[in-house]
Amino acid sequence: MGKSESNQELDDFKPKGAIAFFIILIVMFAIMWFALYFELLSRG
Amino acid sequence: MDKSEKTALILSGLILVIFFSGIIYAAVVEDIDVPTCITDMDPFERDTLFQTGPDTYELQMVARMWAFQPSTVRLPVGSTVDLYVTSQDIIHGFKIEEHNVNLMAIPGAINYLRVSFNKPGEFLFACHEFCGAAHHTMAGRIIIEEGLDEPETEEDV
């Protein structure tokens, strides 16, 4: 493998696993937070 | 900075702004408050319930091993109660089901919270801080009734 090919691979790299993990983390946290938040609001 | 890093930072910041706005909304628009420790009032030794306005009442609740005074409170629908809680002996908890009330009853101190009862029913309140052998029996009821003229309290003997 040449040096330029290796650089091209690095440029094209996208951390798909990390992005998916991050999105799941945010969504799960938001669901839990809003579940408690709306419980708080419903109790007045 | 990498594009993915930038997106993650923006998303995290956005989520924080949304959560913080939610807390501000609950506090300002919905008037949902957190408990306050009252420092300019001497702790009371007896429970009291009296009317302070057309639909507002003041309830001074005393916790002790292992009962609340009063143990039963009857109030009309639509009542707003200024609730003051203290303890005669050790630290107890005070929680009313289905309402945003979660206070500590601390000897020598008074904790305050305002709560509204807008639907009729019977709501249990209980100690949620382990306080000894009969902790599990330390509970009472707030009964919200339609058409009740005078608020009432009952004591366990």
N, CA and C atoms of all chains as a GROMACS GRO file, in nm:
protein
  603
    1MET      N    1   0.084  -0.119   0.000
    1MET     CA    2   0.000   0.000   0.000
    1MET      C    3   0.088   0.125   0.000
    2GLY      N    4   0.060   0.216  -0.092
    2GLY     CA    5   0.139   0.339  -0.100
    2GLY      C    6   0.099   0.439   0.005
    3LYS      N    7   0.187   0.539   0.018
    3LYS     CA    8   0.160   0.640   0.121
    3LYS      C    9   0.036   0.723   0.088
    4SER      N   10   0.017   0.757  -0.040
    4SER     CA   11  -0.097   0.839  -0.079
    4SER      C   12  -0.229   0.764  -0.061
    5GLU      N   13  -0.225   0.628  -0.087
    5GLU     CA   14  -0.346   0.548  -0.068
    5GLU      C   15  -0.388   0.547   0.078
    6SER      N   16  -0.286   0.534   0.166
    6SER     CA   17  -0.312   0.532   0.310
    6SER      C   18  -0.374   0.664   0.356
    7ASN      N   19  -0.323   0.777   0.306
    7ASN     CA   20  -0.379   0.908   0.341
    7ASN      C   21  -0.522   0.923   0.291
    8GLN      N   22  -0.547   0.868   0.171
    8GLN     CA   23  -0.682   0.874   0.114
    8GLN      C   24  -0.782   0.800   0.202
    9GLU      N   25  -0.737   0.682   0.256
    9GLU     CA   26  -0.825   0.604   0.344
    9GLU      C   27  -0.858   0.682   0.471
   10LEU      N   28  -0.754   0.749   0.525
   10LEU     CA   29  -0.776   0.830   0.647
   10LEU      C   30  -0.873   0.944   0.621
   11ASP      N   31  -0.862   1.007   0.506
   11ASP     CA   32  -0.951   1.117   0.472
   11ASP      C   33  -1.095   1.072   0.458
   12ASP      N   34  -1.112   0.949   0.403
   12ASP     CA   35  -1.248   0.897   0.381
   12ASP      C   36  -1.309   0.834   0.505
   13PHE      N   37  -1.228   0.817   0.608
   13PHE     CA   38  -1.277   0.745   0.728
   13PHE      C   39  -1.389   0.822   0.797
   14LYS      N   40  -1.496   0.749   0.827
   14LYS     CA   41  -1.606   0.809   0.901
   14LYS      C   42  -1.634   0.719   1.022
   15PRO      N   43  -1.633   0.772   1.144
   15PRO     CA   44  -1.651   0.685   1.262
   15PRO      C   45  -1.798   0.646   1.281
   16LYS      N   46  -1.844   0.554   1.194
   16LYS     CA   47  -1.988   0.520   1.194
   16LYS      C   48  -2.033   0.462   1.328
   17GLY      N   49  -1.948   0.376   1.385
   17GLY     CA   50  -1.983   0.314   1.514
   17GLY      C   51  -1.998   0.418   1.623
   18ALA      N   52  -1.902   0.512   1.629
   18ALA     CA   53  -1.904   0.616   1.732
   18ALA      C   54  -2.025   0.708   1.714
   19ILE      N   55  -2.057   0.739   1.586
   19ILE     CA   56  -2.174   0.826   1.559
   19ILE      C   57  -2.302   0.757   1.603
   20ALA      N   58  -2.315   0.628   1.569
   20ALA     CA   59  -2.435   0.552   1.608
   20ALA      C   60  -2.446   0.546   1.760
   21PHE      N   61  -2.335   0.518   1.827
   21PHE     CA   62  -2.334   0.510   1.973
   21PHE      C   63  -2.375   0.644   2.035
   22PHE      N   64  -2.322   0.750   1.980
   22PHE     CA   65  -2.351   0.884   2.032
   22PHE      C   66  -2.499   0.918   2.016
   23ILE      N   67  -2.554   0.888   1.898
   23ILE     CA   68  -2.695   0.918   1.874
   23ILE      C   69  -2.784   0.837   1.968
   24ILE      N   70  -2.751   0.707   1.984
   24ILE     CA   71  -2.831   0.624   2.075
   24ILE      C   72  -2.822   0.679   2.218
   25LEU      N   73  -2.702   0.718   2.257
   25LEU     CA   74  -2.680   0.774   2.392
   25LEU      C   75  -2.767   0.897   2.415
   26ILE      N   76  -2.764   0.989   2.320
   26ILE     CA   77  -2.841   1.113   2.332
   26ILE      C   78  -2.991   1.084   2.334
   27VAL      N   79  -3.036   0.996   2.243
   27VAL     CA   80  -3.179   0.967   2.234
   27VAL      C   81  -3.228   0.900   2.363
   28MET      N   82  -3.151   0.801   2.413
   28MET     CA   83  -3.192   0.732   2.537
   28MET      C   84  -3.196   0.829   2.654
   29PHE      N   85  -3.096   0.914   2.662
   29PHE     CA   86  -3.090   1.011   2.772
   29PHE      C   87  -3.208   1.107   2.764
   30ALA      N   88  -3.239   1.152   2.641
   30ALA     CA   89  -3.352   1.245   2.622
   30ALA      C   90  -3.484   1.177   2.661
   31ILE      N   91  -3.501   1.051   2.624
   31ILE     CA   92  -3.625   0.978   2.658
   31ILE      C   93  -3.641   0.971   2.811
   32MET      N   94  -3.533   0.932   2.879
   32MET     CA   95  -3.539   0.921   3.026
   32MET      C   96  -3.565   1.057   3.091
   33TRP      N   97  -3.496   1.158   3.041
   33TRP     CA   98  -3.509   1.292   3.099
   33TRP      C   99  -3.651   1.345   3.081
   34PHE      N  100  -3.705   1.331   2.958
   34PHE     CA  101  -3.838   1.384   2.931
   34PHE      C  102  -3.948   1.302   3.000
   35ALA      N  103  -3.925   1.172   3.020
   35ALA     CA  104  -4.023   1.092   3.093
   35ALA      C  105  -4.038   1.147   3.235
   36LEU      N  106  -3.928   1.175   3.302
   36LEU     CA  107  -3.933   1.231   3.437
   36LEU      C  108  -3.985   1.375   3.435
   37TYR      N  109  -3.948   1.448   3.333
   37TYR     CA  110  -3.989   1.589   3.324
   37TYR      C  111  -4.140   1.602   3.309
   38PHE      N  112  -4.200   1.521   3.220
   38PHE     CA  113  -4.344   1.530   3.201
   38PHE      C  114  -4.421   1.475   3.321
   39GLU      N  115  -4.360   1.380   3.392
   39GLU     CA  116  -4.418   1.334   3.520
   39GLU      C  117  -4.424   1.450   3.620
   40LEU      N  118  -4.315   1.526   3.625
   40LEU     CA  119  -4.308   1.645   3.712
   40LEU      C  120  -4.416   1.744   3.675
   41LEU      N  121  -4.432   1.773   3.544
   41LEU     CA  122  -4.532   1.870   3.500
   41LEU      C  123  -4.674   1.821   3.529
   42SER      N  124  -4.698   1.690   3.510
   42SER     CA  125  -4.833   1.638   3.530
   42SER      C  126  -4.873   1.644   3.676
   43ARG      N  127  -4.775   1.640   3.767
   43ARG     CA  128  -4.807   1.646   3.909
   43ARG      C  129  -4.827   1.789   3.957
   44GLY      N  130  -4.799   1.883   3.871
   44GLY     CA  131  -4.825   2.024   3.903
   44GLY      C  132  -4.737   2.072   4.016
   45MET      N  133  -1.105   2.127   1.319
   45MET     CA  134  -1.189   2.028   1.388
   45MET      C  135  -1.262   1.941   1.286
   46ASP      N  136  -1.268   1.813   1.317
   46ASP     CA  137  -1.337   1.719   1.228
   46ASP      C  138  -1.487   1.749   1.225
   47LYS      N  139  -1.548   1.719   1.111
   47LYS     CA  140  -1.691   1.749   1.095
   47LYS      C  141  -1.778   1.673   1.196
   48SER      N  142  -1.740   1.545   1.221
   48SER     CA  143  -1.817   1.465   1.317
   48SER      C  144  -1.806   1.521   1.457
   49GLU      N  145  -1.684   1.567   1.493
   49GLU     CA  146  -1.665   1.627   1.626
   49GLU      C  147  -1.750   1.752   1.641
   50LYS      N  148  -1.754   1.833   1.535
   50LYS     CA  149  -1.832   1.957   1.539
   50LYS      C  150  -1.981   1.926   1.556
   51THR      N  151  -2.029   1.825   1.481
   51THR     CA  152  -2.171   1.786   1.491
   51THR      C  153  -2.202   1.738   1.632
   52ALA      N  154  -2.112   1.656   1.690
   52ALA     CA  155  -2.135   1.604   1.825
   52ALA      C  156  -2.140   1.717   1.927
   53LEU      N  157  -2.053   1.814   1.912
   53LEU     CA  158  -2.051   1.927   2.006
   53LEU      C  159  -2.177   2.010   1.995
   54ILE      N  160  -2.219   2.038   1.870
   54ILE     CA  161  -2.341   2.119   1.849
   54ILE      C  162  -2.463   2.046   1.906
   55LEU      N  163  -2.471   1.916   1.879
   55LEU     CA  164  -2.584   1.835   1.928
   55LEU      C  165  -2.588   1.834   2.081
   56SER      N  166  -2.472   1.816   2.143
   56SER     CA  167  -2.465   1.815   2.290
   56SER      C  168  -2.508   1.949   2.348
   57GLY      N  169  -2.460   2.056   2.287
   57GLY     CA  170  -2.498   2.191   2.333
   57GLY      C  171  -2.646   2.215   2.318
   58LEU      N  172  -2.702   2.170   2.206
   58LEU     CA  173  -2.845   2.187   2.179
   58LEU      C  174  -2.929   2.113   2.283
   59ILE      N  175  -2.888   1.990   2.313
   59ILE     CA  176  -2.960   1.910   2.414
   59ILE      C  177  -2.957   1.981   2.549
   60LEU      N  178  -2.841   2.035   2.586
   60LEU     CA  179  -2.830   2.107   2.714
   60LEU      C  180  -2.921   2.229   2.717
   61VAL      N  181  -2.927   2.301   2.604
   61VAL     CA  182  -3.015   2.419   2.596
   61VAL      C  183  -3.161   2.378   2.612
   62ILE      N  184  -3.200   2.267   2.547
   62ILE     CA  185  -3.338   2.218   2.556
   62ILE      C  186  -3.371   2.180   2.701
   63PHE      N  187  -3.280   2.105   2.765
   63PHE     CA  188  -3.304   2.064   2.904
   63PHE      C  189  -3.314   2.186   2.997
   64PHE      N  190  -3.224   2.279   2.979
   64PHE     CA  191  -3.222   2.397   3.065
   64PHE      C  192  -3.349   2.480   3.045
   65SER      N  193  -3.393   2.493   2.918
   65SER     CA  194  -3.517   2.566   2.890
   65SER      C  195  -3.636   2.496   2.958
   66GLY      N  196  -3.635   2.364   2.958
   66GLY     CA  197  -3.742   2.288   3.024
   66GLY      C  198  -3.748   2.318   3.172
   67ILE      N  199  -3.634   2.326   3.237
   67ILE     CA  200  -3.629   2.356   3.381
   67ILE      C  201  -3.679   2.498   3.407
   68ILE      N  202  -3.637   2.592   3.321
   68ILE     CA  203  -3.682   2.731   3.336
   68ILE      C  204  -3.834   2.740   3.317
   69TYR      N  205  -3.886   2.669   3.215
   69TYR     CA  206  -4.030   2.668   3.189
   69TYR      C  207  -4.107   2.615   3.311
   70ALA      N  208  -4.060   2.502   3.367
   70ALA     CA  209  -4.129   2.442   3.483
   70ALA      C  210  -4.128   2.539   3.602
   71ALA      N  211  -4.018   2.608   3.622
   71ALA     CA  212  -4.007   2.698   3.737
   71ALA      C  213  -4.086   2.826   3.718
   72VAL      N  214  -4.079   2.886   3.597
   72VAL     CA  215  -4.139   3.019   3.575
   72VAL      C  216  -4.285   3.009   3.533
   73VAL      N  217  -4.314   2.928   3.432
   73VAL     CA  218  -4.451   2.922   3.378
   73VAL      C  219  -4.540   2.832   3.464
   74GLU      N  220  -4.491   2.712   3.496
   74GLU     CA  221  -4.572   2.618   3.573
   74GLU      C  222  -4.562   2.640   3.724
   75ASP      N  223  -4.474   2.726   3.767
   75ASP     CA  224  -4.457   2.761   3.908
   75ASP      C  225  -4.424   2.638   3.995
   76ILE      N  226  -4.345   2.549   3.943
   76ILE     CA  227  -4.303   2.432   4.020
   76ILE      C  228  -4.171   2.467   4.090
   77ASP      N  229  -4.176   2.456   4.221
   77ASP     CA  230  -4.064   2.505   4.301
   77ASP      C  231  -3.993   2.390   4.371
   78VAL      N  232  -3.876   2.419   4.418
   78VAL     CA  233  -3.803   2.320   4.498
   78VAL      C  234  -3.822   2.355   4.646
   79PRO      N  235  -3.806   2.257   4.738
   79PRO     CA  236  -3.826   2.288   4.879
   79PRO      C  237  -3.731   2.397   4.928
   80THR      N  238  -3.782   2.475   5.024
   80THR     CA  239  -3.703   2.584   5.081
   80THR      C  240  -3.684   2.559   5.230
   81CYS      N  241  -3.566   2.582   5.280
   81CYS     CA  242  -3.541   2.574   5.423
   81CYS      C  243  -3.571   2.710   5.484
   82ILE      N  244  -3.666   2.714   5.578
   82ILE     CA  245  -3.706   2.841   5.640
   82ILE      C  246  -3.612   2.868   5.757
   83THR      N  247  -3.546   2.981   5.751
   83THR     CA  248  -3.448   3.010   5.856
   83THR      C  249  -3.495   3.119   5.953
   84ASP      N  250  -3.600   3.194   5.915
   84ASP     CA  251  -3.643   3.305   6.001
   84ASP      C  252  -3.767   3.271   6.083
   85MET      N  253  -3.784   3.145   6.118
   85MET     CA  254  -3.903   3.102   6.193
   85MET      C  255  -3.859   2.993   6.290
   86ASP      N  256  -3.898   3.004   6.416
   86ASP     CA  257  -3.860   2.900   6.513
   86ASP      C  258  -3.938   2.773   6.486
   87PRO      N  259  -3.876   2.657   6.500
   87PRO     CA  260  -3.949   2.532   6.478
   87PRO      C  261  -4.069   2.520   6.573
   88PHE      N  262  -4.181   2.477   6.518
   88PHE     CA  263  -4.303   2.463   6.598
   88PHE      C  264  -4.307   2.323   6.659
   89GLU      N  265  -4.385   2.309   6.768
   89GLU     CA  266  -4.394   2.178   6.834
   89GLU      C  267  -4.529   2.114   6.813
   90ARG      N  268  -4.628   2.196   6.775
   90ARG     CA  269  -4.762   2.141   6.753
   90ARG      C  270  -4.804   2.164   6.608
   91ASP      N  271  -4.885   2.073   6.559
   91ASP     CA  272  -4.933   2.088   6.422
   91ASP      C  273  -5.047   2.191   6.417
   92THR      N  274  -5.058   2.257   6.305
   92THR     CA  275  -5.163   2.359   6.289
   92THR      C  276  -5.209   2.359   6.143
   93LEU      N  277  -5.339   2.380   6.126
   93LEU     CA  278  -5.393   2.401   5.991
   93LEU      C  279  -5.488   2.520   5.999
   94PHE      N  280  -5.463   2.621   5.920
   94PHE     CA  281  -5.556   2.733   5.918
   94PHE      C  282  -5.563   2.794   5.779
   95GLN      N  283  -5.673   2.867   5.756
   95GLN     CA  284  -5.698   2.925   5.625
   95GLN      C  285  -5.630   3.061   5.616
   96THR      N  286  -5.565   3.086   5.505
   96THR     CA  287  -5.496   3.215   5.488
   96THR      C  288  -5.559   3.299   5.376
   97GLY      N  289  -5.649   3.240   5.299
   97GLY     CA  290  -5.715   3.310   5.188
   97GLY      C  291  -5.832   3.228   5.140
   98PRO      N  292  -5.898   3.271   5.031
   98PRO     CA  293  -6.016   3.199   4.982
   98PRO      C  294  -5.990   3.050   4.957
   99ASP      N  295  -5.880   3.016   4.894
   99ASP     CA  296  -5.850   2.875   4.867
   99ASP      C  297  -5.711   2.837   4.916
  100THR      N  298  -5.658   2.915   5.006
  100THR     CA  299  -5.521   2.887   5.052
  100THR      C  300  -5.519   2.855   5.200
  101TYR      N  301  -5.434   2.761   5.234
  101TYR     CA  302  -5.424   2.714   5.372
  101TYR      C  303  -5.277   2.705   5.410
  102GLU      N  304  -5.254   2.712   5.541
  102GLU     CA  305  -5.119   2.687   5.591
  102GLU      C  306  -5.125   2.564   5.680
  103LEU      N  307  -5.042   2.468   5.650
  103LEU     CA  308  -5.038   2.344   5.728
  103LEU      C  309  -4.899   2.328   5.788
  104GLN      N  310  -4.896   2.322   5.919
  104GLN     CA  311  -4.769   2.296   5.988
  104GLN      C  312  -4.771   2.151   6.034
  105MET      N  313  -4.684   2.073   5.978
  105MET     CA  314  -4.684   1.927   5.998
  105MET      C  315  -4.565   1.890   6.087
  106VAL      N  316  -4.593   1.809   6.189
  106VAL     CA  317  -4.486   1.765   6.279
  106VAL      C  318  -4.464   1.615   6.260
  107ALA      N  319  -4.341   1.577   6.239
  107ALA     CA  320  -4.307   1.435   6.226
  107ALA      C  321  -4.239   1.390   6.356
  108ARG      N  322  -4.270   1.269   6.398
  108ARG     CA  323  -4.203   1.211   6.515
  108ARG      C  324  -4.203   1.060   6.497
  109MET      N  325  -4.124   0.991   6.579
  109MET     CA  326  -4.125   0.845   6.571
  109MET      C  327  -4.258   0.792   6.629
  110TRP      N  328  -4.343   0.726   6.560
  110TRP     CA  329  -4.344   0.701   6.419
  110TRP      C  330  -4.480   0.740   6.365
  111ALA      N  331  -4.503   0.869   6.363
  111ALA     CA  332  -4.632   0.919   6.315
  111ALA      C  333  -4.615   1.063   6.268
  112PHE      N  334  -4.714   1.105   6.192
  112PHE     CA  335  -4.721   1.246   6.153
  112PHE      C  336  -4.837   1.310   6.229
  113GLN      N  337  -4.817   1.433   6.269
  113GLN     CA  338  -4.927   1.510   6.329
  113GLN      C  339  -4.952   1.630   6.238
  114PRO      N  340  -5.070   1.641   6.178
  114PRO     CA  341  -5.185   1.551   6.185
  114PRO      C  342  -5.165   1.429   6.094
  115SER      N  343  -5.240   1.323   6.125
  115SER     CA  344  -5.226   1.202   6.043
  115SER      C  345  -5.325   1.202   5.927
  116THR      N  346  -5.433   1.277   5.943
  116THR     CA  347  -5.531   1.289   5.834
  116THR      C  348  -5.568   1.436   5.816
  117VAL      N  349  -5.568   1.479   5.692
  117VAL     CA  350  -5.604   1.618   5.660
  117VAL      C  351  -5.714   1.615   5.555
  118ARG      N  352  -5.820   1.688   5.580
  118ARG     CA  353  -5.928   1.699   5.481
  118ARG      C  354  -5.932   1.841   5.428
  119LEU      N  355  -5.930   1.853   5.295
  119LEU     CA  356  -5.928   1.985   5.234
  119LEU      C  357  -6.022   1.987   5.114
  120PRO      N  358  -6.076   2.104   5.080
  120PRO     CA  359  -6.161   2.111   4.959
  120PRO      C  360  -6.078   2.108   4.830
  121VAL      N  361  -6.143   2.066   4.723
  121VAL     CA  362  -6.077   2.064   4.592
  121VAL      C  363  -6.035   2.205   4.554
  122GLY      N  364  -5.917   2.218   4.497
  122GLY     CA  365  -5.868   2.349   4.454
  122GLY      C  366  -5.786   2.419   4.561
  123SER      N  367  -5.758   2.347   4.670
  123SER     CA  368  -5.681   2.410   4.778
  123SER      C  369  -5.534   2.423   4.741
  124THR      N  370  -5.479   2.536   4.780
  124THR     CA  371  -5.334   2.554   4.771
  124THR      C  372  -5.281   2.561   4.914
  125VAL      N  373  -5.185   2.476   4.943
  125VAL     CA  374  -5.139   2.462   5.081
  125VAL      C  375  -4.993   2.504   5.092
  126ASP      N  376  -4.969   2.595   5.187
  126ASP     CA  377  -4.830   2.626   5.223
  126ASP      C  378  -4.791   2.527   5.332
  127LEU      N  379  -4.704   2.437   5.295
  127LEU     CA  380  -4.673   2.325   5.383
  127LEU      C  381  -4.539   2.346   5.453
  128TYR      N  382  -4.545   2.341   5.586
  128TYR     CA  383  -4.423   2.356   5.666
  128TYR      C  384  -4.403   2.225   5.742
  129VAL      N  385  -4.286   2.169   5.734
  129VAL     CA  386  -4.260   2.039   5.798
  129VAL      C  387  -4.139   2.049   5.890
  130THR      N  388  -4.155   1.994   6.009
  130THR     CA  389  -4.040   1.982   6.100
  130THR      C  390  -4.049   1.848   6.173
  131SER      N  391  -3.950   1.820   6.255
  131SER     CA  392  -3.946   1.693   6.328
  131SER      C  393  -3.923   1.719   6.475
  132GLN      N  394  -3.981   1.631   6.559
  132GLN     CA  395  -3.961   1.646   6.704
  132GLN      C  396  -3.839   1.570   6.752
  133ASP      N  397  -3.794   1.471   6.676
  133ASP     CA  398  -3.688   1.386   6.730
  133ASP      C  399  -3.572   1.364   6.632
  134ILE      N  400  -3.592   1.280   6.535
  134ILE     CA  401  -3.484   1.249   6.441
  134ILE      C  402  -3.525   1.289   6.299
  135ILE      N  403  -3.438   1.265   6.204
  135ILE     CA  404  -3.470   1.303   6.066
  135ILE      C  405  -3.572   1.206   6.005
  136HIS      N  406  -3.678   1.263   5.951
  136HIS     CA  407  -3.779   1.185   5.880
  136HIS      C  408  -3.791   1.242   5.738
  137GLY      N  409  -3.866   1.172   5.656
  137GLY     CA  410  -3.897   1.222   5.522
  137GLY      C  411  -4.046   1.249   5.513
  138PHE      N  412  -4.085   1.322   5.411
  138PHE     CA  413  -4.228   1.351   5.391
  138PHE      C  414  -4.256   1.357   5.242
  139LYS      N  415  -4.341   1.266   5.197
  139LYS     CA  416  -4.368   1.257   5.054
  139LYS      C  417  -4.518   1.235   5.035
  140ILE      N  418  -4.580   1.311   4.944
  140ILE     CA  419  -4.721   1.292   4.914
  140ILE      C  420  -4.732   1.230   4.776
  141GLU      N  421  -4.808   1.121   4.768
  141GLU     CA  422  -4.818   1.052   4.639
  141GLU      C  423  -4.890   1.140   4.536
  142GLU      N  424  -4.850   1.126   4.411
  142GLU     CA  425  -4.908   1.196   4.296
  142GLU      C  426  -4.890   1.348   4.302
  143HIS      N  427  -4.805   1.396   4.386
  143HIS     CA  428  -4.777   1.540   4.394
  143HIS      C  429  -4.627   1.562   4.403
  144ASN      N  430  -4.587   1.684   4.363
  144ASN     CA  431  -4.444   1.716   4.367
  144ASN      C  432  -4.401   1.756   4.507
  145VAL      N  433  -4.421   1.668   4.603
  145VAL     CA  434  -4.381   1.700   4.741
  145VAL      C  435  -4.285   1.592   4.790
  146ASN      N  436  -4.166   1.636   4.820
  146ASN     CA  437  -4.064   1.544   4.872
  146ASN      C  438  -3.974   1.627   4.963
  147LEU      N  439  -4.005   1.622   5.094
  147LEU     CA  440  -3.935   1.708   5.190
  147LEU      C  441  -3.864   1.623   5.294
  148MET      N  442  -3.768   1.682   5.359
  148MET     CA  443  -3.707   1.621   5.476
  148MET      C  444  -3.766   1.691   5.599
  149ALA      N  445  -3.796   1.612   5.702
  149ALA     CA  446  -3.840   1.668   5.830
  149ALA      C  447  -3.721   1.658   5.925
  150ILE      N  448  -3.666   1.774   5.958
  150ILE     CA  449  -3.539   1.777   6.032
  150ILE      C  450  -3.560   1.847   6.166
  151PRO      N  451  -3.517   1.784   6.277
  151PRO     CA  452  -3.535   1.852   6.406
  151PRO      C  453  -3.458   1.984   6.411
  152GLY      N  454  -3.525   2.087   6.460
  152GLY     CA  455  -3.459   2.218   6.469
  152GLY      C  456  -3.465   2.300   6.342
  153ALA      N  457  -3.524   2.246   6.237
  153ALA     CA  458  -3.532   2.319   6.110
  153ALA      C  459  -3.672   2.301   6.050
  154ILE      N  460  -3.709   2.394   5.962
  154ILE     CA  461  -3.839   2.386   5.896
  154ILE      C  462  -3.816   2.386   5.746
  155ASN      N  463  -3.884   2.294   5.678
  155ASN     CA  464  -3.878   2.293   5.532
  155ASN      C  465  -4.015   2.329   5.477
  156TYR      N  466  -4.014   2.404   5.369
  156TYR     CA  467  -4.139   2.461   5.316
  156TYR      C  468  -4.156   2.427   5.168
  157LEU      N  469  -4.281   2.405   5.130
  157LEU     CA  470  -4.316   2.386   4.990
  157LEU      C  471  -4.463   2.422   4.971
  158ARG      N  472  -4.496   2.482   4.858
  158ARG     CA  473  -4.637   2.512   4.827
  158ARG      C  474  -4.690   2.404   4.734
  159VAL      N  475  -4.808   2.351   4.766
  159VAL     CA  476  -4.865   2.244   4.684
  159VAL      C  477  -5.013   2.270   4.662
  160SER      N  478  -5.060   2.237   4.541
  160SER     CA  479  -5.203   2.255   4.508
  160SER      C  480  -5.269   2.119   4.491
  161PHE      N  481  -5.392   2.109   4.539
  161PHE     CA  482  -5.470   1.986   4.524
  161PHE      C  483  -5.590   2.016   4.435
  162ASN      N  484  -5.579   1.982   4.308
  162ASN     CA  485  -5.682   2.022   4.212
  162ASN      C  486  -5.778   1.910   4.173
  163LYS      N  487  -5.754   1.788   4.223
  163LYS     CA  488  -5.851   1.682   4.194
  163LYS      C  489  -5.887   1.609   4.322
  164PRO      N  490  -6.014   1.567   4.333
  164PRO     CA  491  -6.055   1.499   4.454
  164PRO      C  492  -5.991   1.361   4.466
  165GLY      N  493  -5.976   1.316   4.587
  165GLY     CA  494  -5.917   1.184   4.608
  165GLY      C  495  -5.849   1.175   4.742
  166GLU      N  496  -5.792   1.056   4.763
  166GLU     CA  497  -5.724   1.031   4.890
  166GLU      C  498  -5.577   1.008   4.858
  167PHE      N  499  -5.492   1.090   4.913
  167PHE     CA  500  -5.349   1.082   4.880
  167PHE      C  501  -5.269   1.047   5.004
  168LEU      N  502  -5.198   0.940   4.992
  168LEU     CA  503  -5.116   0.893   5.104
  168LEU      C  504  -4.992   0.982   5.117
  169PHE      N  505  -4.956   1.014   5.240
  169PHE     CA  506  -4.823   1.071   5.260
  169PHE      C  507  -4.747   0.981   5.356
  170ALA      N  508  -4.619   0.973   5.338
  170ALA     CA  509  -4.541   0.875   5.413
  170ALA      C  510  -4.400   0.925   5.438
  171CYS      N  511  -4.339   0.865   5.538
  171CYS     CA  512  -4.198   0.893   5.566
  171CYS      C  513  -4.114   0.811   5.469
  172HIS      N  514  -4.022   0.875   5.401
  172HIS     CA  515  -3.937   0.803   5.305
  172HIS      C  516  -3.791   0.799   5.349
  173GLU      N  517  -3.768   0.833   5.477
  173GLU     CA  518  -3.630   0.826   5.529
  173GLU      C  519  -3.634   0.727   5.644
  174PHE      N  520  -3.557   0.618   5.633
  174PHE     CA  521  -3.566   0.514   5.736
  174PHE      C  522  -3.538   0.574   5.873
  175CYS      N  523  -3.635   0.553   5.967
  175CYS     CA  524  -3.626   0.621   6.097
  175CYS      C  525  -3.644   0.526   6.214
  176GLY      N  526  -3.632   0.397   6.191
  176GLY     CA  527  -3.639   0.305   6.304
  176GLY      C  528  -3.736   0.190   6.281
  177ALA      N  529  -3.765   0.119   6.392
  177ALA     CA  530  -3.837  -0.008   6.383
  177ALA      C  531  -3.974   0.004   6.316
  178ALA      N  532  -4.047   0.111   6.344
  178ALA     CA  533  -4.182   0.123   6.290
  178ALA      C  534  -4.191   0.226   6.177
  179HIS      N  535  -4.080   0.246   6.109
  179HIS     CA  536  -4.076   0.340   5.996
  179HIS      C  537  -4.186   0.311   5.895
  180HIS      N  538  -4.209   0.182   5.870
  180HIS     CA  539  -4.306   0.144   5.766
  180HIS      C  540  -4.449   0.180   5.802
  181THR      N  541  -4.475   0.212   5.930
  181THR     CA  542  -4.612   0.249   5.969
  181THR      C  543  -4.632   0.401   5.970
  182MET      N  544  -4.528   0.473   5.941
  182MET     CA  545  -4.533   0.619   5.953
  182MET      C  546  -4.594   0.679   5.825
  183ALA      N  547  -4.724   0.696   5.828
  183ALA     CA  548  -4.794   0.746   5.708
  183ALA      C  549  -4.922   0.815   5.750
  184GLY      N  550  -4.982   0.883   5.658
  184GLY     CA  551  -5.110   0.949   5.682
  184GLY      C  552  -5.181   0.974   5.550
  185ARG      N  553  -5.290   1.048   5.556
  185ARG     CA  554  -5.369   1.069   5.434
  185ARG      C  555  -5.410   1.215   5.421
  186ILE      N  556  -5.410   1.261   5.299
  186ILE     CA  557  -5.472   1.390   5.269
  186ILE      C  558  -5.594   1.360   5.182
  187ILE      N  559  -5.710   1.396   5.233
  187ILE     CA  560  -5.835   1.366   5.162
  187ILE      C  561  -5.888   1.496   5.101
  188ILE      N  562  -5.902   1.494   4.971
  188ILE     CA  563  -5.950   1.613   4.899
  188ILE      C  564  -6.095   1.586   4.857
  189GLU      N  565  -6.185   1.670   4.907
  189GLU     CA  566  -6.328   1.645   4.886
  189GLU      C  567  -6.394   1.764   4.817
  190GLU      N  568  -6.499   1.731   4.740
  190GLU     CA  569  -6.580   1.837   4.679
  190GLU      C  570  -6.674   1.893   4.786
  191GLY      N  571  -6.693   2.022   4.784
  191GLY     CA  572  -6.794   2.084   4.870
  191GLY      C  573  -6.765   2.080   5.018
  192LEU      N  574  -6.640   2.067   5.055
  192LEU     CA  575  -6.605   2.069   5.197
  192LEU      C  576  -6.594   2.215   5.242
  193ASP      N  577  -6.667   2.251   5.347
  193ASP     CA  578  -6.666   2.391   5.391
  193ASP      C  579  -6.544   2.423   5.477
  194GLU      N  580  -6.521   2.339   5.574
  194GLU     CA  581  -6.413   2.364   5.669
  194GLU      C  582  -6.306   2.258   5.657
  195PRO      N  583  -6.181   2.296   5.650
  195PRO     CA  584  -6.076   2.193   5.650
  195PRO      C  585  -6.068   2.126   5.787
  196GLU      N  586  -6.029   2.002   5.789
  196GLU     CA  587  -6.025   1.928   5.915
  196GLU      C  588  -5.894   1.852   5.925
  197THR      N  589  -5.853   1.828   6.049
  197THR     CA  590  -5.739   1.740   6.071
  197THR      C  591  -5.776   1.636   6.176
  198GLU      N  592  -5.712   1.522   6.169
  198GLU     CA  593  -5.731   1.417   6.270
  198GLU      C  594  -5.594   1.373   6.317
  199GLU      N  595  -5.590   1.330   6.441
  199GLU     CA  596  -5.463   1.286   6.501
  199GLU      C  597  -5.472   1.137   6.532
  200ASP      N  598  -5.361   1.069   6.516
  200ASP     CA  599  -5.349   0.934   6.572
  200ASP      C  600  -5.318   0.947   6.719
  201VAL      N  601  -5.381   0.862   6.802
  201VAL     CA  602  -5.353   0.869   6.946
  201VAL      C  603  -5.234   0.779   6.978
   0.00000   0.00000   0.00000
